[in-house]
Amino acid sequence: MEYLGLSYLAAGFGAGLIVFGAALGIGKLATGALEGMARQPELSGDLRTAMIIAAALIEGFTFFALVVTFMLATKAPIAMPVEKPAAEQTVVK
């Protein structure tokens, strides 16, 4: 059970990276869409629709990744049993 704390740390770090990546992706998506709308205002409806669909896909992936991260964090003791080092194991004869 020595490495159990590291699994929680890794899950928290992974969740932070997931949220940061999603925010960065949606920010770039919105920037591109708004620049496109400024250049061609007549296409703003199509660009808005495409932007909303892409943002929903990014959020869906983010939600799925966060669920997987939290599942790994809560199931870590069951999924990864820690074995004792060979020097500490008792041998029965």
N, CA, C and O atoms as a GROMACS GRO file, in nm:
protein
  372
    1MET      N    1   0.081  -0.120   0.000
    1MET     CA    2   0.000   0.000   0.000
    1MET      C    3   0.085   0.127   0.000
    1MET      O    4   0.034   0.236   0.025
    2GLU      N    5   0.214   0.113  -0.028
    2GLU     CA    6   0.302   0.229  -0.025
    2GLU      C    7   0.273   0.326  -0.138
    2GLU      O    8   0.290   0.447  -0.123
    3TYR      N    9   0.230   0.274  -0.253
    3TYR     CA   10   0.214   0.358  -0.371
    3TYR      C   11   0.070   0.402  -0.393
    3TYR      O   12   0.038   0.456  -0.499
    4LEU      N   13  -0.016   0.381  -0.297
    4LEU     CA   14  -0.155   0.421  -0.310
    4LEU      C   15  -0.169   0.573  -0.319
    4LEU      O   16  -0.251   0.623  -0.396
    5GLY      N   17  -0.091   0.644  -0.242
    5GLY     CA   18  -0.094   0.790  -0.246
    5GLY      C   19  -0.051   0.843  -0.382
    5GLY      O   20  -0.103   0.945  -0.428
    6LEU      N   21   0.043   0.775  -0.445
    6LEU     CA   22   0.087   0.818  -0.578
    6LEU      C   23  -0.022   0.799  -0.682
    6LEU      O   24  -0.030   0.876  -0.778
    7SER      N   25  -0.106   0.697  -0.665
    7SER     CA   26  -0.214   0.678  -0.762
    7SER      C   27  -0.317   0.791  -0.751
    7SER      O   28  -0.371   0.835  -0.852
    8TYR      N   29  -0.343   0.836  -0.630
    8TYR     CA   30  -0.434   0.950  -0.613
    8TYR      C   31  -0.371   1.078  -0.668
    8TYR      O   32  -0.440   1.160  -0.728
    9LEU      N   33  -0.242   1.094  -0.648
    9LEU     CA   34  -0.172   1.210  -0.702
    9LEU      C   35  -0.176   1.209  -0.854
    9LEU      O   36  -0.200   1.312  -0.917
   10ALA      N   37  -0.154   1.092  -0.913
   10ALA     CA   38  -0.158   1.080  -1.059
   10ALA      C   39  -0.299   1.107  -1.113
   10ALA      O   40  -0.313   1.169  -1.218
   11ALA      N   41  -0.401   1.062  -1.042
   11ALA     CA   42  -0.538   1.087  -1.087
   11ALA      C   43  -0.571   1.236  -1.081
   11ALA      O   44  -0.634   1.289  -1.172
   12GLY      N   45  -0.528   1.302  -0.976
   12GLY     CA   46  -0.550   1.446  -0.967
   12GLY      C   47  -0.474   1.523  -1.073
   12GLY      O   48  -0.527   1.618  -1.132
   13PHE      N   49  -0.351   1.483  -1.097
   13PHE     CA   50  -0.271   1.547  -1.201
   13PHE      C   51  -0.332   1.524  -1.338
   13PHE      O   52  -0.336   1.614  -1.422
   14GLY      N   53  -0.380   1.401  -1.362
   14GLY     CA   54  -0.444   1.370  -1.490
   14GLY      C   55  -0.572   1.450  -1.511
   14GLY      O   56  -0.599   1.497  -1.621
   15ALA      N   57  -0.651   1.464  -1.406
   15ALA     CA   58  -0.774   1.543  -1.417
   15ALA      C   59  -0.743   1.689  -1.448
   15ALA      O   60  -0.813   1.752  -1.527
   16GLY      N   61  -0.639   1.741  -1.385
   16GLY     CA   62  -0.600   1.879  -1.414
   16GLY      C   63  -0.554   1.897  -1.557
   16GLY      O   64  -0.589   1.997  -1.621
   17LEU      N   65  -0.477   1.802  -1.609
   17LEU     CA   66  -0.434   1.809  -1.748
   17LEU      C   67  -0.551   1.798  -1.845
   17LEU      O   68  -0.554   1.867  -1.947
   18ILE      N   69  -0.647   1.715  -1.812
   18ILE     CA   70  -0.764   1.698  -1.898
   18ILE      C   71  -0.842   1.829  -1.907
   18ILE      O   72  -0.879   1.873  -2.016
   19VAL      N   73  -0.868   1.890  -1.793
   19VAL     CA   74  -0.945   2.014  -1.791
   19VAL      C   75  -0.868   2.127  -1.860
   19VAL      O   76  -0.927   2.207  -1.932
   20PHE      N   77  -0.737   2.133  -1.837
   20PHE     CA   78  -0.656   2.236  -1.902
   20PHE      C   79  -0.656   2.218  -2.054
   20PHE      O   80  -0.670   2.316  -2.128
   21GLY      N   81  -0.642   2.096  -2.100
   21GLY     CA   82  -0.644   2.070  -2.244
   21GLY      C   83  -0.778   2.103  -2.307
   21GLY      O   84  -0.783   2.158  -2.417
   22ALA      N   85  -0.885   2.071  -2.239
   22ALA     CA   86  -1.018   2.102  -2.293
   22ALA      C   87  -1.040   2.253  -2.300
   22ALA      O   88  -1.095   2.304  -2.398
   23ALA      N   89  -0.999   2.324  -2.196
   23ALA     CA   90  -1.015   2.470  -2.197
   23ALA      C   91  -0.932   2.533  -2.308
   23ALA      O   92  -0.977   2.626  -2.374
   24LEU      N   93  -0.812   2.482  -2.327
   24LEU     CA   94  -0.727   2.534  -2.434
   24LEU      C   95  -0.788   2.506  -2.572
   24LEU      O   96  -0.788   2.593  -2.659
   25GLY      N   97  -0.839   2.386  -2.590
   25GLY     CA   98  -0.901   2.350  -2.718
   25GLY      C   99  -1.025   2.431  -2.749
   25GLY      O  100  -1.042   2.477  -2.862
   26ILE      N  101  -1.111   2.450  -2.651
   26ILE     CA  102  -1.232   2.528  -2.674
   26ILE      C  103  -1.198   2.675  -2.695
   26ILE      O  104  -1.265   2.744  -2.772
   27GLY      N  105  -1.095   2.724  -2.627
   27GLY     CA  106  -1.052   2.862  -2.649
   27GLY      C  107  -1.001   2.884  -2.790
   27GLY      O  108  -1.034   2.984  -2.853
   28LYS      N  109  -0.921   2.790  -2.840
   28LYS     CA  110  -0.873   2.802  -2.978
   28LYS      C  111  -0.988   2.788  -3.078
   28LYS      O  112  -0.990   2.857  -3.180
   29LEU      N  113  -1.081   2.702  -3.048
   29LEU     CA  114  -1.197   2.684  -3.134
   29LEU      C  115  -1.280   2.812  -3.142
   29LEU      O  116  -1.318   2.855  -3.251
   30ALA      N  117  -1.305   2.873  -3.029
   30ALA     CA  118  -1.384   2.997  -3.027
   30ALA      C  119  -1.308   3.111  -3.095
   30ALA      O  120  -1.369   3.193  -3.164
   31THR      N  121  -1.177   3.116  -3.076
   31THR     CA  122  -1.097   3.220  -3.142
   31THR      C  123  -1.107   3.208  -3.293
   31THR      O  124  -1.130   3.308  -3.362
   32GLY      N  125  -1.090   3.087  -3.344
   32GLY     CA  126  -1.099   3.067  -3.488
   32GLY      C  127  -1.237   3.098  -3.543
   32GLY      O  128  -1.249   3.158  -3.650
   33ALA      N  129  -1.339   3.058  -3.471
   33ALA     CA  130  -1.476   3.083  -3.518
   33ALA      C  131  -1.507   3.233  -3.518
   33ALA      O  132  -1.568   3.284  -3.612
   34LEU      N  133  -1.466   3.302  -3.414
   34LEU     CA  134  -1.494   3.447  -3.408
   34LEU      C  135  -1.414   3.524  -3.514
   34LEU      O  136  -1.464   3.621  -3.570
   35GLU      N  137  -1.291   3.480  -3.541
   35GLU     CA  138  -1.215   3.545  -3.648
   35GLU      C  139  -1.281   3.520  -3.783
   35GLU      O  140  -1.287   3.609  -3.868
   36GLY      N  141  -1.331   3.399  -3.803
   36GLY     CA  142  -1.402   3.368  -3.927
   36GLY      C  143  -1.529   3.449  -3.942
   36GLY      O  144  -1.563   3.494  -4.052
   37MET      N  145  -1.601   3.467  -3.832
   37MET     CA  146  -1.724   3.548  -3.837
   37MET      C  147  -1.693   3.694  -3.865
   37MET      O  148  -1.770   3.763  -3.931
   38ALA      N  149  -1.579   3.742  -3.814
   38ALA     CA  150  -1.541   3.882  -3.839
   38ALA      C  151  -1.503   3.903  -3.985
   38ALA      O  152  -1.528   4.009  -4.042
   39ARG      N  153  -1.442   3.801  -4.046
   39ARG     CA  154  -1.401   3.814  -4.186
   39ARG      C  155  -1.518   3.798  -4.282
   39ARG      O  156  -1.527   3.869  -4.382
   40GLN      N  157  -1.607   3.703  -4.252
   40GLN     CA  158  -1.722   3.678  -4.340
   40GLN      C  159  -1.849   3.670  -4.255
   40GLN      O  160  -1.891   3.562  -4.216
   41PRO      N  161  -1.910   3.783  -4.228
   41PRO     CA  162  -2.029   3.785  -4.142
   41PRO      C  163  -2.146   3.706  -4.199
   41PRO      O  164  -2.232   3.662  -4.123
   42GLU      N  165  -2.152   3.688  -4.330
   42GLU     CA  166  -2.265   3.614  -4.389
   42GLU      C  167  -2.260   3.465  -4.356
   42GLU      O  168  -2.362   3.396  -4.369
   43LEU      N  169  -2.145   3.414  -4.314
   43LEU     CA  170  -2.133   3.272  -4.278
   43LEU      C  171  -2.140   3.250  -4.126
   43LEU      O  172  -2.107   3.141  -4.079
   44SER      N  173  -2.181   3.349  -4.052
   44SER     CA  174  -2.178   3.337  -3.906
   44SER      C  175  -2.268   3.226  -3.854
   44SER      O  176  -2.234   3.161  -3.755
   45GLY      N  177  -2.382   3.203  -3.918
   45GLY     CA  178  -2.472   3.095  -3.873
   45GLY      C  179  -2.409   2.958  -3.888
   45GLY      O  180  -2.417   2.875  -3.797
   46ASP      N  181  -2.346   2.933  -4.003
   46ASP     CA  182  -2.281   2.804  -4.026
   46ASP      C  183  -2.161   2.785  -3.933
   46ASP      O  184  -2.139   2.677  -3.879
   47LEU      N  185  -2.083   2.892  -3.915
   47LEU     CA  186  -1.967   2.883  -3.827
   47LEU      C  187  -2.009   2.859  -3.682
   47LEU      O  188  -1.945   2.783  -3.610
   48ARG      N  189  -2.117   2.925  -3.641
   48ARG     CA  190  -2.165   2.907  -3.503
   48ARG      C  191  -2.210   2.763  -3.481
   48ARG      O  192  -2.180   2.704  -3.377
   49THR      N  193  -2.281   2.706  -3.579
   49THR     CA  194  -2.326   2.568  -3.566
   49THR      C  195  -2.208   2.472  -3.558
   49THR      O  196  -2.205   2.382  -3.474
   50ALA      N  197  -2.110   2.492  -3.646
   50ALA     CA  198  -1.991   2.406  -3.644
   50ALA      C  199  -1.914   2.422  -3.513
   50ALA      O  200  -1.860   2.324  -3.461
   51MET      N  201  -1.907   2.543  -3.461
   51MET     CA  202  -1.836   2.568  -3.336
   51MET      C  203  -1.906   2.498  -3.219
   51MET      O  204  -1.839   2.439  -3.134
   52ILE      N  205  -2.037   2.505  -3.215
   52ILE     CA  206  -2.111   2.442  -3.105
   52ILE      C  207  -2.096   2.290  -3.110
   52ILE      O  208  -2.080   2.226  -3.006
   53ILE      N  209  -2.102   2.232  -3.230
   53ILE     CA  210  -2.085   2.087  -3.242
   53ILE      C  211  -1.945   2.045  -3.200
   53ILE      O  212  -1.930   1.948  -3.126
   54ALA      N  213  -1.844   2.118  -3.245
   54ALA     CA  214  -1.706   2.085  -3.207
   54ALA      C  215  -1.684   2.102  -3.057
   54ALA      O  216  -1.616   2.020  -2.995
   55ALA      N  217  -1.739   2.206  -2.998
   55ALA     CA  218  -1.726   2.227  -2.854
   55ALA      C  219  -1.795   2.116  -2.776
   55ALA      O  220  -1.745   2.072  -2.672
   56ALA      N  221  -1.908   2.069  -2.825
   56ALA     CA  222  -1.978   1.958  -2.758
   56ALA      C  223  -1.895   1.830  -2.765
   56ALA      O  224  -1.891   1.754  -2.668
   57LEU      N  225  -1.830   1.807  -2.878
   57LEU     CA  226  -1.744   1.688  -2.889
   57LEU      C  227  -1.624   1.697  -2.795
   57LEU      O  228  -1.586   1.598  -2.733
   58ILE      N  229  -1.566   1.815  -2.784
   58ILE     CA  230  -1.454   1.833  -2.691
   58ILE      C  231  -1.500   1.811  -2.547
   58ILE      O  232  -1.431   1.744  -2.470
   59GLU      N  233  -1.614   1.866  -2.512
   59GLU     CA  234  -1.666   1.848  -2.376
   59GLU      C  235  -1.702   1.702  -2.348
   59GLU      O  236  -1.682   1.653  -2.237
   60GLY      N  237  -1.755   1.634  -2.448
   60GLY     CA  238  -1.787   1.492  -2.431
   60GLY      C  239  -1.663   1.409  -2.405
   60GLY      O  240  -1.662   1.323  -2.317
   61PHE      N  241  -1.558   1.435  -2.481
   61PHE     CA  242  -1.432   1.364  -2.458
   61PHE      C  243  -1.376   1.397  -2.321
   61PHE      O  244  -1.324   1.309  -2.252
   62THR      N  245  -1.385   1.522  -2.281
   62THR     CA  246  -1.335   1.564  -2.150
   62THR      C  247  -1.411   1.494  -2.038
   62THR      O  248  -1.351   1.446  -1.942
   63PHE      N  249  -1.542   1.487  -2.050
   63PHE     CA  250  -1.623   1.420  -1.948
   63PHE      C  251  -1.587   1.272  -1.940
   63PHE      O  252  -1.573   1.217  -1.830
   64PHE      N  253  -1.572   1.207  -2.056
   64PHE     CA  254  -1.534   1.066  -2.057
   64PHE      C  255  -1.398   1.045  -1.992
   64PHE      O  256  -1.380   0.952  -1.914
   65ALA      N  257  -1.301   1.130  -2.024
   65ALA     CA  258  -1.167   1.116  -1.967
   65ALA      C  259  -1.168   1.140  -1.816
   65ALA      O  260  -1.097   1.072  -1.743
   66LEU      N  261  -1.249   1.235  -1.769
   66LEU     CA  262  -1.259   1.258  -1.625
   66LEU      C  263  -1.323   1.139  -1.554
   66LEU      O  264  -1.281   1.103  -1.443
   67VAL      N  265  -1.423   1.079  -1.614
   67VAL     CA  266  -1.486   0.960  -1.555
   67VAL      C  267  -1.384   0.847  -1.544
   67VAL      O  268  -1.376   0.781  -1.441
   68VAL      N  269  -1.307   0.825  -1.649
   68VAL     CA  270  -1.205   0.720  -1.646
   68VAL      C  271  -1.100   0.751  -1.539
   68VAL      O  272  -1.057   0.661  -1.468
   69THR      N  273  -1.060   0.877  -1.528
   69THR     CA  274  -0.961   0.915  -1.427
   69THR      C  275  -1.013   0.890  -1.286
   69THR      O  276  -0.940   0.836  -1.203
   70PHE      N  277  -1.136   0.928  -1.259
   70PHE     CA  278  -1.191   0.907  -1.126
   70PHE      C  279  -1.216   0.759  -1.097
   70PHE      O  280  -1.205   0.715  -0.983
   71MET      N  281  -1.251   0.682  -1.200
   71MET     CA  282  -1.265   0.538  -1.180
   71MET      C  283  -1.131   0.475  -1.145
   71MET      O  284  -1.124   0.389  -1.058
   72LEU      N  285  -1.026   0.518  -1.211
   72LEU     CA  286  -0.893   0.467  -1.178
   72LEU      C  287  -0.851   0.507  -1.037
   72LEU      O  288  -0.785   0.430  -0.967
   73ALA      N  289  -0.889   0.626  -0.995
   73ALA     CA  290  -0.852   0.673  -0.862
   73ALA      C  291  -0.927   0.595  -0.753
   73ALA      O  292  -0.869   0.564  -0.649
   74THR      N  293  -1.052   0.563  -0.776
   74THR     CA  294  -1.129   0.495  -0.672
   74THR      C  295  -1.107   0.344  -0.672
   74THR      O  296  -1.125   0.280  -0.569
   75LYS      N  297  -1.068   0.287  -0.784
   75LYS     CA  298  -1.046   0.143  -0.792
   75LYS      C  299  -0.899   0.105  -0.781
   75LYS      O  300  -0.865  -0.012  -0.799
   76ALA      N  301  -0.812   0.200  -0.753
   76ALA     CA  302  -0.668   0.173  -0.748
   76ALA      C  303  -0.630   0.064  -0.648
   76ALA      O  304  -0.549  -0.022  -0.683
   77PRO      N  305  -0.684   0.062  -0.525
   77PRO     CA  306  -0.644  -0.045  -0.433
   77PRO      C  307  -0.688  -0.184  -0.479
   77PRO      O  308  -0.620  -0.282  -0.450
   78ILE      N  309  -0.799  -0.194  -0.549
   78ILE     CA  310  -0.848  -0.324  -0.594
   78ILE      C  311  -0.773  -0.369  -0.719
   78ILE      O  312  -0.737  -0.486  -0.732
   79ALA      N  313  -0.749  -0.276  -0.810
   79ALA     CA  314  -0.689  -0.311  -0.938
   79ALA      C  315  -0.540  -0.338  -0.928
   79ALA      O  316  -0.488  -0.418  -1.006
   80MET      N  317  -0.471  -0.274  -0.836
   80MET     CA  318  -0.327  -0.288  -0.827
   80MET      C  319  -0.284  -0.328  -0.686
   80MET      O  320  -0.243  -0.242  -0.608
   81PRO      N  321  -0.294  -0.456  -0.653
   81PRO     CA  322  -0.249  -0.496  -0.519
   81PRO      C  323  -0.097  -0.484  -0.509
   81PRO      O  324  -0.024  -0.517  -0.602
   82VAL      N  325  -0.051  -0.436  -0.396
   82VAL     CA  326   0.092  -0.419  -0.374
   82VAL      C  327   0.144  -0.544  -0.306
   82VAL      O  328   0.091  -0.587  -0.203
   83GLU      N  329   0.248  -0.603  -0.363
   83GLU     CA  330   0.307  -0.723  -0.304
   83GLU      C  331   0.419  -0.683  -0.209
   83GLU      O  332   0.482  -0.579  -0.225
   84LYS      N  333   0.442  -0.770  -0.111
   84LYS     CA  334   0.552  -0.745  -0.018
   84LYS      C  335   0.684  -0.776  -0.088
   84LYS      O  336   0.689  -0.863  -0.175
   85PRO      N  337   0.790  -0.706  -0.051
   85PRO     CA  338   0.921  -0.741  -0.107
   85PRO      C  339   0.961  -0.882  -0.066
   85PRO      O  340   0.911  -0.935   0.034
   86ALA      N  341   1.051  -0.942  -0.141
   86ALA     CA  342   1.089  -1.081  -0.117
   86ALA      C  343   1.150  -1.100   0.021
   86ALA      O  344   1.135  -1.208   0.080
   87ALA      N  345   1.218  -1.001   0.076
   87ALA     CA  346   1.281  -1.013   0.207
   87ALA      C  347   1.178  -1.020   0.319
   87ALA      O  348   1.206  -1.077   0.424
   88GLU      N  349   1.059  -0.964   0.300
   88GLU     CA  350   0.957  -0.961   0.405
   88GLU      C  351   0.861  -1.079   0.398
   88GLU      O  352   0.786  -1.102   0.494
   89GLN      N  353   0.861  -1.154   0.290
   89GLN     CA  354   0.767  -1.265   0.276
   89GLN      C  355   0.811  -1.380   0.366
   89GLN      O  356   0.930  -1.410   0.380
   90THR      N  357   0.713  -1.444   0.427
   90THR     CA  358   0.742  -1.558   0.513
   90THR      C  359   0.732  -1.686   0.433
   90THR      O  360   0.642  -1.701   0.350
   91VAL      N  361   0.823  -1.775   0.457
   91VAL     CA  362   0.825  -1.903   0.385
   91VAL      C  363   0.779  -2.011   0.482
   91VAL      O  364   0.837  -2.026   0.589
   92VAL      N  365   0.676  -2.085   0.444
   92VAL     CA  366   0.623  -2.193   0.527
   92VAL      C  367   0.678  -2.324   0.473
   92VAL      O  368   0.662  -2.355   0.355
   93LYS      N  369   0.742  -2.402   0.562
   93LYS     CA  370   0.799  -2.532   0.520
   93LYS      C  371   0.719  -2.645   0.577
   93LYS      O  372   0.752  -2.762   0.552
   0.00000   0.00000   0.00000
